[in-house]
Amino acid sequence: MNKNLTFFIVLVTVGLSIVFGIALGRFTLNKLSVETANSACAVTMTDIIASAQGDVYVIEGNTEFVEPQSYYLVTYLVEGDEIIEPVLEPVPNNLADEQKDIALQTEAWDVFTTIVPAQDRQMLVQYNVFTDGNSNTLAAVDQNLEDPSKWILEIDIADLADRDALLFTLIHEYAHLLTLNATQVIPDQEIVDDPMNVAMLEEKAAACPNYFAGTGCSYPDSYIHTFYNRFWVDINDEWKKIDALQYSEDDMLYFDGLYSFYKTHQDQFVDDYATTHPAEDIAESFTYFVFAPKPTGDSIKEQKIAFFYEYPELVQLRENILNGACSLKE
């Protein structure tokens, strides 16, 4: 399997899961023309999109993939742009140098803070540095266990050299922060404390009048509730049958099922990873919204990208992210 996709953090929901990990996929726009102020950024945007091309659910060669061991190196508290109070985690001797490399850890944090403005990441309270080697999981996000209204960013410093893929991944992960933070989805301490309690999750989903995002009940005007109602209602029952296959003994049934679902609805998704879950779909679509030009067609996958242009604050955020991304490539 193309294992640039790694299931790093899983939140079990009602017969489904939300996966916060790297998302790589194929998109049909190959040559990018960038509008107005970002015209000088066309090459950077093209490179970032190109780094994400490839069908992650296409199984090739040896299917007996062994998940690489992942190690936390250092955890930091976040105060605005600053990372403070580093705590060293137990690691094997061969990772001692990486654990002591404060410059590299700070560089990874600086990449994120350069592309995401301070006012748009106030939910972050912790920064974790980890590694599982090159090109496995590049980054992830998770809720803070003590306060689920706060979030944690995790970056693998082994992937700093793969700048384009890292930028794509960081914006995908940021999209989770954007669409699942406390202004969008009601934080739920019970879910954070017991995420594997399916009966509790089913009860909470049934009681939620809006889209139940797995981490909590979304607000009626939230991005994800609006996105789900517009793009997922008609296909959700079909998708849930595929999603249930992840709990079978044969993982290949699930992967093949998702890819088959993608091929059936290829005009609706920017890539095959977007079929994993509505939360992944909105995160992938947002990432293409940032790095691809405004769509000119009317396919559903193009409508998903155009969706974000309905929100002036997101158009401004896109501009800020692109300015930061392009400055890193200069």
N, C-alpha and C positions, 0 to 999 in steps of 0.2 A: 504493500500500500504506500501511496505517496504520503509519507509521514511528516511532512512539514506541518500537518494538522496533528495536534496532540490534545487529547482530552485531559486538561490540567485540573480544572475545578468543576465539579458537577453538582448541581442543585437538583435533587429529584423533585418533580412536581407531579401533577395529576396524570399519571400514565405517560409522563414525558420527562425530559430533562432540559435544563438550560446549560449550555456549555460556554464558559468564558475562557477561551484560549485563542490561539492563532487561527485565523481564517484566511485560507488562500483559495483562489478560484479563477475561473475563466470569465472574461467579459468580452462582448462582441465589438467594442470600440477599440481599434488598435492605434489609430493615428489621432492624437489629441490636438485640438486647437483651443487655446485658452483665451477667455474673454478679457478685454480691457486691461485692468491693472496687473493681471497675472500673465500677460502674454510672454514675458521673459521667462516664465516658469514652465513653459510647455515641455521642455526636455525633461525636467525633474518630474513632472507629473506623469509623463509617458514612462519613464523608468520605474516609478513607484508602482504603477498599474501593471507593468510587465513583470515585475517581481512577484506578483500575486497570481500569475496565470498558471493554470494547471488544474485538472479535475481531481480533487482530493479523495473522492469516493471511487475512483477507478483503481481496481486492484491489479497489480502487475507483479509477476515473478513470485518470490517467496512470500506467502501470506502469513507465515509464522513470525510476525513482527514482535520483537521484545522491547517493551517500553524502556527507554533509557532511565537510569537512576537520576533523580533530581535532588539537589542539595541546596538548602538555604545557606547562604554565606554570611550575610549581615542584614539586620533589620534596623531601619532608621525611623524616627518620628519626623513628621513633616510640619514645618511652620512657614506657610506661604511658599516662597521660593527656596527656602532653606531646608536641608536635611540635617538632623541633629541626633545626638545621643545614640550612636551606633552600638548595637549589641551583636557580638560575634556568636555564631551558631556552631555547634560541633560539626566538623568536616573531616574527611580523610586527609592524610598528609599531602597528597598530591594536589589538593586544592588550597593549600596554605597561602601560596603566592597570590591567587585570585582573591582570597579573603582579605588580604592585607592591601590590595590595590585600591586605595581610596580614590586615586585619580580616575581610574576606569569606572568605578561605581558612581562618582560624581558626574562624569561625562555622560553616562547613561541617563541620569536624572536630568541633566541639562538639556539633553535632546528632547525629553518630554516637555520640560517647562518652556523650551523655545517654541514648540509647535502649538501648545495649548496655553492660552492666556490665563493669568492668575485668577481672574474673576470667574473663569469657567471651570475651575478645578478646586473649589473651596471645600468639596466633600472629601478630599484626600487628607488622611491623617497619618498614613504610614507608607513607607517605601521599603520593599523587600528586594534584596539582591539574591538571585539564585542562579544555578546553572545546571543544565542537563546535557551539556555539550553543544556543538554547533548545529543549528538548523533543526531543532526539534520544537519545543515551545519557546517562543521568543519573548512573550509577555503575557500577563494575565491580570485580572482584577478580582477582588473579593470584598465582601462586606466585613466590617470590623465586628468581632464577636461580642464585644462589650456594648457597642452602640451601632446598630445596623443602619443608622442614618449616615454613618461615616464609612469611608472606603479605603482600600489598600491597593496600591499599584505594585506589581512585581515585574522585574525585567531581568532577562538572562544576559549577563555582560559578555558571554561568549559570542553573542550575535551582533555586537556593536559594529563589526566590520561590514556586515551585510546591511548597510544603511537603508537601502530602498525597502527591503522586506521589513525591517524594523519599523520604519516610518508608517508603512501600511498597517502593520500589526498594532502599533501604538494608537493609531486613530480608530481602528476597529475596537480596541479595548476601551478607549475613551468614549466611544459611542455607547457602550454599556453604562458607563458612569452618567452620561447625558440622559439616557432613556430610562434608567432604573433608580436614579437618585431620589431623595426624599421629597422633592418637589413634583415628582412624576409618579412614584409608586410609594404607597404607605409602608414604611419600614415595619417589619414584624419580628420581634425578638424571639417569639416562639419558633418561628421557622429557622432562624439562625441557630437556635439552641438544639433543634431536633429536625434537621433537614431531611432525614430518611423516613420520617413518620408519614407514610402515604395517606393513612386514614385522616390524619389532621389536615393534610394539604387538600384532600378532597373536600373536607368540610369547609375549609376556608375558601376554596374556589367556588363552591356552591353558594356561599354567603356573599361573594363579591359581585356587585351589580355591574361592574365593568370588566375589562380584561384582567384575568389573574395571571400575573407575570412570573409566578413561581417564587419570587422573593416577597411578594405581597400583592395587594389589590391596587390596581392602577387608578389614578384619578380620571374622571370623565373627559377632561381636556388634555390629558397627557399625550405625548407623541406616540407612545406604543399602543395605547387604546385606540387612538384614531387610525393608526397604521393597520392594526389588526382588523378593525371593522371594515376598512376599505379594501384590504388585499387578502385576508385570510379566511373570512367567514365561509366562503364557498368551497374551499379546499381543505378545511380543517379536519373534517371527519375522515377523509381519505388519508390525510397525513398522519393522524393519530394511530391508524392501523399499522403504518410503517414504523412510527415511533415506538410502538409497543414491542417491536422485534428486538430492540436493544436489550431486553431482559431475557431473551432466549439464550441457550447455551452456545449457539453458533453466531459469533459476531458478524460473520460474513453475510448472514441473512439481512441484518440491519443495514450494513454498508451497501449491499447490492440493492436493497429496497429503497434506500434514500436516493441512490443514483438513478434507479429506474423512475422514481417519482420526479426527480429533476428532469430527466429526458422527456417525460410526459408533459411537464409544465415548464419547459425550458424558456418559453417566452415570458415567464413570470418571475424568474430569479436571475440575479446578476451573476451567480455562479452556483455550483452544486452545494457548497458548504452552507449557503443561505437557507437550504431546505432543512437544516438540522433542527431549527426551532424558530418561532416568530421573533424571539429576542436576538437570534443570530442573523435573521433576515434583515431586521431593521439596522443592525450594526454594520453588516456588509453593505447594505444599500447606502447608508450614511457615508461609509468610506469611499464608495464610488462617487457619491455626491461631492465629496471634497476633492478628489483627485481626477475626476473625469469632467469633460465639458458638459454644459447643460444639454440634456437630450433634445433632439428635434423630432423624434418619432413618438408613437403612441402605444407601444407595447406595454404590457403591465410592468415589466422590469424597468422600462424607462419612466413609467409613471411613478414607480417607487423612488427613483432618484429625484424626479421632479417634485415629489412630495415635500422635500425639505425646503425647496424654494418658496413654499407658501409661508414660511416663518422668517420674517426679516432678521430676527436675532441669529438664526442659523446661517443665513446668507453672510452676515457680518462675521460670524465665527469661522465660516469657510475661508473668507478672505484672510483672516488673521492666521489661521493654520497654514494656508498656502504661503503666506509671507514668511512664516517661521521655517517651514520645510525648505523653501527655496534658499533662505539665508544659510541653512546648514549645508547646502550643496555648492555654495559659491567657493 
